[in-house]
Every structure is written in structure tokens, then in C-alpha cells.
Amino acid sequence: MAKVTINGREYNIGYNLNTAVAYERLTGKSAFELQQFQEGKLEPQLALGYAMLLSNNDPANVPDMDELLQSITDIKETQAFLDSVAAELKAYFLPGKDEHPKNDEAPKND
């Protein structure tokens, strides 16, 4: 589980079954159809991030979607949020996979 900061407040985000249910309720689409997150469209990624916020924090303390969008108006903030969402999604579906292996863990050609 990762932490993100929105409007100076720290929140947990992580992908789990509750996230999948929240995403489906928000969008009407299955969160297990991973292709939608790889098509370069911003809306599914932001909706998944919002579902992660709702499912890993007290919903009463989570900003609404408009507040979330207003808080990540800077491109760096937006990218940081989306990177965190992508990392949590990857950690769920590809546990133990490191995108950048350390030199001593790099695959060897035998």
C-alpha cells in the first residue's frame, strides 16, 4: 500500500477487491479489464485512483472527485498520483515483479 498527499493530507492507496467493487460502482466497468488502463485515457486511471482512495480510507475523510481534480492541477502532481495508482495496480497483478531490477538481479544470458 502506498501513500499519496492531497491538499496537504496523507491518504492510503492500494488495489484490492474493495477497490475493484468501488471502481465498478463509479464507472459501471470491471476493474479487472486491464486494457482500459493501458489505452492512454486519463478518465479510467483517475477513476481507479479515486476508487483506491475510497476503499483504503474512511470515505467520510476522502475528498470528492472535484476536490481531487482541483488538487492535482499541476502536471507533476497529476503524474505522481497516476504513477502511484499504476504502481499499486502492478503490485496487485504482478506481485514480486520489479520494473527496474538491481544490477545483481539482472537476468543472465547462459
N, C-alpha and C positions, 0 to 999 in steps of 0.2 A: 504494500500500500504506500502510496506517495502522498505528499502534502503540497497544496498549492495555496497561494495567498491571493485573496480577492478583497479589494478595498481595505487592506491592512489587516485582514483577519485570515487565520490559517484554517484550511479545510483538508480533510482526508479525501483522497480519490482512489478508487480501486475497481477492478472489474470482477463481478461475482454474479450469482444468479439474481440477486435483488436488482442489480444494475440492468440486467437483461430485461427483467419484468418492467422496470421503470422506463427503459428506452421504448419498449413495445407500447406501453401506455401513452407515452408522449408522442410517438410517431406513427403507431399502427404497423410498424415494420419489425421484423425479427432482428435482434442484435447479433444473432448467430450467422447472418448472411454477411460475411466479412467483405465481400466485393464492394459494397456500398461505401466502405470507409477508404477504399483504395482508388476511387474514381476521381479524386481531386475536388470533390464537392465539400464545401465548408459546413453546410447545414447538418449532415449526419454526424460529423465529427463533433460539432458544438453540442448537438442534442445528446450524443453519447457522454460527453463530458458533464453535461448538466445532470444526466441520469446517474453518473458516478457520484456527483455531489449529493444528490438526493438520497442515494442508497447507502452512503457511508458517513452521513452526518445527521444530526437532528434536523428534519425538514423545516422545523419552525425557525431554525437559525440560518438556513441556506437562502442566499439572495434569490429573488425571482429571475427569470430568464432575461428580462430587460436590464436589471441591475448587473447581471453577469456580463451582458454585451457592452454596457456602458463602462464597466471596469476594465475591459480588455481592448480599449480603443487603439492603443499603441501596438504596432506590428510585432514588437519584441514580446510584449505581454501575451498577445494572441498566440504567437508561435510557441512560447513557453507553455501555455495552457494546453495547446494541441499536442505538443511533444509529450507532456505528462500523460495525456489521455492515450496516445499511441503506445507509450511505454507500458502502461497498465494493461492495455489490450494484448500486447505482445507477450507480456509476462503470464497472462492467463492462458493463452492458446499455445505458447511456445515456452513452457517453463524450462529454466536452466539454459536457454539459448542466449548467448551474449553477442550482440551485433558487432562488437569490436573485441575479438579475443586478444588476450595478452600475448606478448611475443613467445613466452614459453608454452602457451596453449595453442599456438597456431598449428593448423593441420600440417603434417609432414608428408612429403612425397617419398614413398618407399620404392 
